[in-house]
Amino acid sequence: MSSEVLSTSKSSKSTAKSRRKASSQSQAETLDARRKLEERLEDMRLKKETIEFDFDFA
């Protein structure tokens, strides 16, 4: 009977650990997506600024 209790506590620990790992992976993916979006927005802003100026020096 004591072995049943031990196996249950081990499985709950591994489940909690896997949840943390999945959560941190999800956070990393969210940060990557946010970073990509911020870079894209910055590129669009810079493109707009360069279009506003006339760099035709000819």
PyMOL Python script that loads the backbone (N, CA, C, O; Angstrom):
from pymol import cmd

cmd.read_pdbstr("""\
ATOM      1  N   MET A   1       0.820  -1.187   0.000  1.00  0.00           N
ATOM      2  CA  MET A   1       0.000   0.000   0.000  1.00  0.00           C
ATOM      3  C   MET A   1       0.867   1.255   0.000  1.00  0.00           C
ATOM      4  O   MET A   1       0.505   2.243  -0.639  1.00  0.00           O
ATOM      5  N   SER A   2       1.966   1.243   0.677  1.00  0.00           N
ATOM      6  CA  SER A   2       2.838   2.417   0.703  1.00  0.00           C
ATOM      7  C   SER A   2       3.455   2.671  -0.675  1.00  0.00           C
ATOM      8  O   SER A   2       3.751   3.815  -1.020  1.00  0.00           O
ATOM      9  N   SER A   3       3.649   1.613  -1.459  1.00  0.00           N
ATOM     10  CA  SER A   3       4.204   1.804  -2.802  1.00  0.00           C
ATOM     11  C   SER A   3       3.215   2.544  -3.695  1.00  0.00           C
ATOM     12  O   SER A   3       3.629   3.292  -4.581  1.00  0.00           O
ATOM     13  N   GLU A   4       1.925   2.352  -3.478  1.00  0.00           N
ATOM     14  CA  GLU A   4       0.918   3.073  -4.251  1.00  0.00           C
ATOM     15  C   GLU A   4       0.992   4.573  -3.978  1.00  0.00           C
ATOM     16  O   GLU A   4       0.867   5.388  -4.892  1.00  0.00           O
ATOM     17  N   VAL A   5       1.193   4.921  -2.725  1.00  0.00           N
ATOM     18  CA  VAL A   5       1.284   6.331  -2.351  1.00  0.00           C
ATOM     19  C   VAL A   5       2.525   6.949  -2.972  1.00  0.00           C
ATOM     20  O   VAL A   5       2.477   8.077  -3.464  1.00  0.00           O
ATOM     21  N   LEU A   6       3.634   6.225  -2.956  1.00  0.00           N
ATOM     22  CA  LEU A   6       4.868   6.738  -3.532  1.00  0.00           C
ATOM     23  C   LEU A   6       4.735   6.948  -5.039  1.00  0.00           C
ATOM     24  O   LEU A   6       5.175   7.965  -5.574  1.00  0.00           O
ATOM     25  N   SER A   7       4.136   5.995  -5.703  1.00  0.00           N
ATOM     26  CA  SER A   7       4.000   6.132  -7.158  1.00  0.00           C
ATOM     27  C   SER A   7       3.078   7.288  -7.510  1.00  0.00           C
ATOM     28  O   SER A   7       3.304   7.961  -8.516  1.00  0.00           O
ATOM     29  N   THR A   8       2.065   7.535  -6.728  1.00  0.00           N
ATOM     30  CA  THR A   8       1.149   8.644  -6.977  1.00  0.00           C
ATOM     31  C   THR A   8       1.865   9.972  -6.794  1.00  0.00           C
ATOM     32  O   THR A   8       1.691  10.882  -7.604  1.00  0.00           O
ATOM     33  N   SER A   9       2.667  10.098  -5.747  1.00  0.00           N
ATOM     34  CA  SER A   9       3.355  11.361  -5.514  1.00  0.00           C
ATOM     35  C   SER A   9       4.406  11.619  -6.588  1.00  0.00           C
ATOM     36  O   SER A   9       4.632  12.770  -6.961  1.00  0.00           O
ATOM     37  N   LYS A  10       5.049  10.571  -7.091  1.00  0.00           N
ATOM     38  CA  LYS A  10       6.033  10.746  -8.156  1.00  0.00           C
ATOM     39  C   LYS A  10       5.365  11.219  -9.436  1.00  0.00           C
ATOM     40  O   LYS A  10       5.882  12.107 -10.114  1.00  0.00           O
ATOM     41  N   SER A  11       4.230  10.639  -9.770  1.00  0.00           N
ATOM     42  CA  SER A  11       3.568  11.022 -11.006  1.00  0.00           C
ATOM     43  C   SER A  11       3.049  12.451 -10.934  1.00  0.00           C
ATOM     44  O   SER A  11       3.071  13.156 -11.943  1.00  0.00           O
ATOM     45  N   SER A  12       2.589  12.894  -9.786  1.00  0.00           N
ATOM     46  CA  SER A  12       2.104  14.266  -9.676  1.00  0.00           C
ATOM     47  C   SER A  12       3.259  15.249  -9.776  1.00  0.00           C
ATOM     48  O   SER A  12       3.088  16.351 -10.297  1.00  0.00           O
ATOM     49  N   LYS A  13       4.432  14.866  -9.285  1.00  0.00           N
ATOM     50  CA  LYS A  13       5.595  15.743  -9.416  1.00  0.00           C
ATOM     51  C   LYS A  13       6.010  15.866 -10.875  1.00  0.00           C
ATOM     52  O   LYS A  13       6.293  16.966 -11.349  1.00  0.00           O
ATOM     53  N   SER A  14       6.049  14.757 -11.584  1.00  0.00           N
ATOM     54  CA  SER A  14       6.454  14.811 -12.983  1.00  0.00           C
ATOM     55  C   SER A  14       5.433  15.575 -13.816  1.00  0.00           C
ATOM     56  O   SER A  14       5.802  16.254 -14.775  1.00  0.00           O
ATOM     57  N   THR A  15       4.156  15.473 -13.462  1.00  0.00           N
ATOM     58  CA  THR A  15       3.120  16.204 -14.176  1.00  0.00           C
ATOM     59  C   THR A  15       3.287  17.700 -13.958  1.00  0.00           C
ATOM     60  O   THR A  15       3.178  18.483 -14.902  1.00  0.00           O
ATOM     61  N   ALA A  16       3.551  18.098 -12.729  1.00  0.00           N
ATOM     62  CA  ALA A  16       3.752  19.515 -12.431  1.00  0.00           C
ATOM     63  C   ALA A  16       4.985  20.034 -13.155  1.00  0.00           C
ATOM     64  O   ALA A  16       4.991  21.157 -13.658  1.00  0.00           O
ATOM     65  N   LYS A  17       6.013  19.224 -13.205  1.00  0.00           N
ATOM     66  CA  LYS A  17       7.249  19.622 -13.879  1.00  0.00           C
ATOM     67  C   LYS A  17       7.007  19.784 -15.380  1.00  0.00           C
ATOM     68  O   LYS A  17       7.491  20.736 -15.992  1.00  0.00           O
ATOM     69  N   SER A  18       6.262  18.860 -15.965  1.00  0.00           N
ATOM     70  CA  SER A  18       5.979  18.960 -17.398  1.00  0.00           C
ATOM     71  C   SER A  18       5.090  20.161 -17.694  1.00  0.00           C
ATOM     72  O   SER A  18       5.217  20.780 -18.751  1.00  0.00           O
ATOM     73  N   ARG A  19       4.194  20.494 -16.773  1.00  0.00           N
ATOM     74  CA  ARG A  19       3.358  21.674 -16.958  1.00  0.00           C
ATOM     75  C   ARG A  19       4.202  22.939 -16.952  1.00  0.00           C
ATOM     76  O   ARG A  19       3.995  23.837 -17.767  1.00  0.00           O
ATOM     77  N   ARG A  20       5.165  23.004 -16.017  1.00  0.00           N
ATOM     78  CA  ARG A  20       6.050  24.158 -15.956  1.00  0.00           C
ATOM     79  C   ARG A  20       6.858  24.286 -17.235  1.00  0.00           C
ATOM     80  O   ARG A  20       7.036  25.383 -17.764  1.00  0.00           O
ATOM     81  N   LYS A  21       7.347  23.149 -17.728  1.00  0.00           N
ATOM     82  CA  LYS A  21       8.150  23.147 -18.949  1.00  0.00           C
ATOM     83  C   LYS A  21       7.303  23.610 -20.125  1.00  0.00           C
ATOM     84  O   LYS A  21       7.760  24.412 -20.940  1.00  0.00           O
ATOM     85  N   ALA A  22       6.085  23.118 -20.221  1.00  0.00           N
ATOM     86  CA  ALA A  22       5.189  23.514 -21.304  1.00  0.00           C
ATOM     87  C   ALA A  22       4.840  24.992 -21.180  1.00  0.00           C
ATOM     88  O   ALA A  22       4.747  25.698 -22.185  1.00  0.00           O
ATOM     89  N   SER A  23       4.650  25.452 -19.968  1.00  0.00           N
ATOM     90  CA  SER A  23       4.320  26.852 -19.745  1.00  0.00           C
ATOM     91  C   SER A  23       5.481  27.750 -20.144  1.00  0.00           C
ATOM     92  O   SER A  23       5.271  28.782 -20.782  1.00  0.00           O
ATOM     93  N   SER A  24       6.696  27.376 -19.780  1.00  0.00           N
ATOM     94  CA  SER A  24       7.848  28.195 -20.136  1.00  0.00           C
ATOM     95  C   SER A  24       8.079  28.166 -21.643  1.00  0.00           C
ATOM     96  O   SER A  24       8.502  29.165 -22.224  1.00  0.00           O
ATOM     97  N   GLN A  25       7.807  27.039 -22.274  1.00  0.00           N
ATOM     98  CA  GLN A  25       7.941  26.951 -23.730  1.00  0.00           C
ATOM     99  C   GLN A  25       6.891  27.843 -24.389  1.00  0.00           C
ATOM    100  O   GLN A  25       7.178  28.524 -25.374  1.00  0.00           O
ATOM    101  N   SER A  26       5.696  27.839 -23.853  1.00  0.00           N
ATOM    102  CA  SER A  26       4.631  28.680 -24.381  1.00  0.00           C
ATOM    103  C   SER A  26       4.990  30.153 -24.216  1.00  0.00           C
ATOM    104  O   SER A  26       4.743  30.961 -25.111  1.00  0.00           O
ATOM    105  N   GLN A  27       5.572  30.498 -23.076  1.00  0.00           N
ATOM    106  CA  GLN A  27       6.002  31.874 -22.847  1.00  0.00           C
ATOM    107  C   GLN A  27       7.073  32.272 -23.845  1.00  0.00           C
ATOM    108  O   GLN A  27       7.041  33.380 -24.381  1.00  0.00           O
ATOM    109  N   ALA A  28       8.020  31.383 -24.098  1.00  0.00           N
ATOM    110  CA  ALA A  28       9.091  31.679 -25.050  1.00  0.00           C
ATOM    111  C   ALA A  28       8.526  31.892 -26.444  1.00  0.00           C
ATOM    112  O   ALA A  28       8.960  32.798 -27.157  1.00  0.00           O
ATOM    113  N   GLU A  29       7.568  31.072 -26.839  1.00  0.00           N
ATOM    114  CA  GLU A  29       6.938  31.234 -28.151  1.00  0.00           C
ATOM    115  C   GLU A  29       6.184  32.555 -28.232  1.00  0.00           C
ATOM    116  O   GLU A  29       6.201  33.224 -29.265  1.00  0.00           O
ATOM    117  N   THR A  30       5.526  32.927 -27.145  1.00  0.00           N
ATOM    118  CA  THR A  30       4.802  34.187 -27.105  1.00  0.00           C
ATOM    119  C   THR A  30       5.764  35.355 -27.230  1.00  0.00           C
ATOM    120  O   THR A  30       5.495  36.312 -27.956  1.00  0.00           O
ATOM    121  N   LEU A  31       6.889  35.280 -26.520  1.00  0.00           N
ATOM    122  CA  LEU A  31       7.889  36.339 -26.602  1.00  0.00           C
ATOM    123  C   LEU A  31       8.486  36.430 -27.997  1.00  0.00           C
ATOM    124  O   LEU A  31       8.704  37.525 -28.513  1.00  0.00           O
ATOM    125  N   ASP A  32       8.750  35.279 -28.608  1.00  0.00           N
ATOM    126  CA  ASP A  32       9.282  35.283 -29.967  1.00  0.00           C
ATOM    127  C   ASP A  32       8.294  35.923 -30.930  1.00  0.00           C
ATOM    128  O   ASP A  32       8.684  36.718 -31.786  1.00  0.00           O
ATOM    129  N   ALA A  33       7.038  35.585 -30.798  1.00  0.00           N
ATOM    130  CA  ALA A  33       6.010  36.155 -31.675  1.00  0.00           C
ATOM    131  C   ALA A  33       5.903  37.656 -31.453  1.00  0.00           C
ATOM    132  O   ALA A  33       5.769  38.424 -32.405  1.00  0.00           O
ATOM    133  N   ARG A  34       5.962  38.065 -30.208  1.00  0.00           N
ATOM    134  CA  ARG A  34       5.889  39.493 -29.894  1.00  0.00           C
ATOM    135  C   ARG A  34       7.100  40.230 -30.457  1.00  0.00           C
ATOM    136  O   ARG A  34       6.973  41.322 -31.011  1.00  0.00           O
ATOM    137  N   ARG A  35       8.277  39.618 -30.307  1.00  0.00           N
ATOM    138  CA  ARG A  35       9.507  40.232 -30.818  1.00  0.00           C
ATOM    139  C   ARG A  35       9.448  40.384 -32.339  1.00  0.00           C
ATOM    140  O   ARG A  35       9.838  41.417 -32.883  1.00  0.00           O
ATOM    141  N   LYS A  36       8.958  39.348 -33.015  1.00  0.00           N
ATOM    142  CA  LYS A  36       8.828  39.416 -34.475  1.00  0.00           C
ATOM    143  C   LYS A  36       7.859  40.516 -34.884  1.00  0.00           C
ATOM    144  O   LYS A  36       8.114  41.255 -35.835  1.00  0.00           O
ATOM    145  N   LEU A  37       6.752  40.623 -34.166  1.00  0.00           N
ATOM    146  CA  LEU A  37       5.768  41.655 -34.474  1.00  0.00           C
ATOM    147  C   LEU A  37       6.356  43.045 -34.253  1.00  0.00           C
ATOM    148  O   LEU A  37       6.163  43.941 -35.074  1.00  0.00           O
ATOM    149  N   GLU A  38       7.075  43.223 -33.140  1.00  0.00           N
ATOM    150  CA  GLU A  38       7.686  44.524 -32.863  1.00  0.00           C
ATOM    151  C   GLU A  38       8.715  44.883 -33.930  1.00  0.00           C
ATOM    152  O   GLU A  38       8.795  46.038 -34.348  1.00  0.00           O
ATOM    153  N   GLU A  39       9.494  43.915 -34.370  1.00  0.00           N
ATOM    154  CA  GLU A  39      10.475  44.177 -35.427  1.00  0.00           C
ATOM    155  C   GLU A  39       9.778  44.549 -36.730  1.00  0.00           C
ATOM    156  O   GLU A  39      10.213  45.456 -37.441  1.00  0.00           O
ATOM    157  N   ARG A  40       8.704  43.849 -37.035  1.00  0.00           N
ATOM    158  CA  ARG A  40       7.953  44.148 -38.269  1.00  0.00           C
ATOM    159  C   ARG A  40       7.360  45.553 -38.212  1.00  0.00           C
ATOM    160  O   ARG A  40       7.413  46.297 -39.191  1.00  0.00           O
ATOM    161  N   LEU A  41       6.793  45.910 -37.053  1.00  0.00           N
ATOM    162  CA  LEU A  41       6.236  47.253 -36.903  1.00  0.00           C
ATOM    163  C   LEU A  41       7.324  48.320 -37.023  1.00  0.00           C
ATOM    164  O   LEU A  41       7.111  49.363 -37.642  1.00  0.00           O
ATOM    165  N   GLU A  42       8.474  48.061 -36.437  1.00  0.00           N
ATOM    166  CA  GLU A  42       9.591  48.998 -36.537  1.00  0.00           C
ATOM    167  C   GLU A  42      10.049  49.149 -37.986  1.00  0.00           C
ATOM    168  O   GLU A  42      10.328  50.261 -38.434  1.00  0.00           O
ATOM    169  N   ASP A  43      10.127  48.043 -38.719  1.00  0.00           N
ATOM    170  CA  ASP A  43      10.499  48.101 -40.133  1.00  0.00           C
ATOM    171  C   ASP A  43       9.481  48.922 -40.931  1.00  0.00           C
ATOM    172  O   ASP A  43       9.854  49.719 -41.792  1.00  0.00           O
ATOM    173  N   MET A  44       8.207  48.721 -40.638  1.00  0.00           N
ATOM    174  CA  MET A  44       7.164  49.471 -41.340  1.00  0.00           C
ATOM    175  C   MET A  44       7.268  50.965 -41.021  1.00  0.00           C
ATOM    176  O   MET A  44       7.083  51.807 -41.900  1.00  0.00           O
ATOM    177  N   ARG A  45       7.564  51.285 -39.761  1.00  0.00           N
ATOM    178  CA  ARG A  45       7.701  52.685 -39.361  1.00  0.00           C
ATOM    179  C   ARG A  45       8.887  53.330 -40.077  1.00  0.00           C
ATOM    180  O   ARG A  45       8.784  54.451 -40.575  1.00  0.00           O
ATOM    181  N   LEU A  46      10.001  52.623 -40.125  1.00  0.00           N
ATOM    182  CA  LEU A  46      11.187  53.153 -40.800  1.00  0.00           C
ATOM    183  C   LEU A  46      10.940  53.326 -42.292  1.00  0.00           C
ATOM    184  O   LEU A  46      11.372  54.312 -42.890  1.00  0.00           O
ATOM    185  N   LYS A  47      10.248  52.371 -42.884  1.00  0.00           N
ATOM    186  CA  LYS A  47       9.934  52.466 -44.309  1.00  0.00           C
ATOM    187  C   LYS A  47       9.068  53.692 -44.577  1.00  0.00           C
ATOM    188  O   LYS A  47       9.286  54.410 -45.552  1.00  0.00           O
ATOM    189  N   LYS A  48       8.093  53.928 -43.718  1.00  0.00           N
ATOM    190  CA  LYS A  48       7.221  55.084 -43.866  1.00  0.00           C
ATOM    191  C   LYS A  48       8.023  56.378 -43.741  1.00  0.00           C
ATOM    192  O   LYS A  48       7.811  57.318 -44.508  1.00  0.00           O
ATOM    193  N   GLU A  49       8.941  56.429 -42.778  1.00  0.00           N
ATOM    194  CA  GLU A  49       9.762  57.619 -42.595  1.00  0.00           C
ATOM    195  C   GLU A  49      10.649  57.876 -43.809  1.00  0.00           C
ATOM    196  O   GLU A  49      10.806  59.021 -44.233  1.00  0.00           O
ATOM    197  N   THR A  50      11.224  56.823 -44.365  1.00  0.00           N
ATOM    198  CA  THR A  50      12.099  57.014 -45.519  1.00  0.00           C
ATOM    199  C   THR A  50      11.302  57.426 -46.749  1.00  0.00           C
ATOM    200  O   THR A  50      11.818  58.154 -47.596  1.00  0.00           O
ATOM    201  N   ILE A  51      10.064  56.980 -46.863  1.00  0.00           N
ATOM    202  CA  ILE A  51       9.214  57.380 -47.989  1.00  0.00           C
ATOM    203  C   ILE A  51       8.846  58.861 -47.868  1.00  0.00           C
ATOM    204  O   ILE A  51       8.720  59.554 -48.877  1.00  0.00           O
ATOM    205  N   GLU A  52       8.674  59.346 -46.632  1.00  0.00           N
ATOM    206  CA  GLU A  52       8.312  60.740 -46.417  1.00  0.00           C
ATOM    207  C   GLU A  52       9.398  61.691 -46.905  1.00  0.00           C
ATOM    208  O   GLU A  52       9.093  62.802 -47.336  1.00  0.00           O
ATOM    209  N   PHE A  53      10.647  61.278 -46.845  1.00  0.00           N
ATOM    210  CA  PHE A  53      11.753  62.123 -47.280  1.00  0.00           C
ATOM    211  C   PHE A  53      12.100  61.812 -48.727  1.00  0.00           C
ATOM    212  O   PHE A  53      12.011  60.668 -49.172  1.00  0.00           O
ATOM    213  N   ASP A  54      12.490  62.833 -49.439  1.00  0.00           N
ATOM    214  CA  ASP A  54      12.886  62.643 -50.831  1.00  0.00           C
ATOM    215  C   ASP A  54      14.411  62.556 -50.868  1.00  0.00           C
ATOM    216  O   ASP A  54      15.093  63.565 -50.682  1.00  0.00           O
ATOM    217  N   PHE A  55      14.942  61.377 -51.102  1.00  0.00           N
ATOM    218  CA  PHE A  55      16.378  61.181 -51.112  1.00  0.00           C
ATOM    219  C   PHE A  55      16.937  61.229 -52.520  1.00  0.00           C
ATOM    220  O   PHE A  55      18.001  60.670 -52.786  1.00  0.00           O
ATOM    221  N   ASP A  56      16.237  61.885 -53.418  1.00  0.00           N
ATOM    222  CA  ASP A  56      16.694  61.999 -54.795  1.00  0.00           C
ATOM    223  C   ASP A  56      17.623  63.207 -54.899  1.00  0.00           C
ATOM    224  O   ASP A  56      17.163  64.343 -55.016  1.00  0.00           O
ATOM    225  N   PHE A  57      18.947  62.953 -54.856  1.00  0.00           N
ATOM    226  CA  PHE A  57      19.926  64.023 -54.878  1.00  0.00           C
ATOM    227  C   PHE A  57      20.439  64.316 -56.293  1.00  0.00           C
ATOM    228  O   PHE A  57      21.408  65.060 -56.446  1.00  0.00           O
ATOM    229  N   ALA A  58      19.830  63.764 -57.297  1.00  0.00           N
ATOM    230  CA  ALA A  58      20.306  63.940 -58.675  1.00  0.00           C
ATOM    231  C   ALA A  58      19.961  65.287 -59.239  1.00  0.00           C
ATOM    232  O   ALA A  58      20.296  65.580 -60.387  1.00  0.00           O
TER     233      ALA A  58
END
""", "prot")
cmd.dss("prot")
cmd.show_as("cartoon", "prot")
cmd.util.cbc("prot")
cmd.orient("prot")
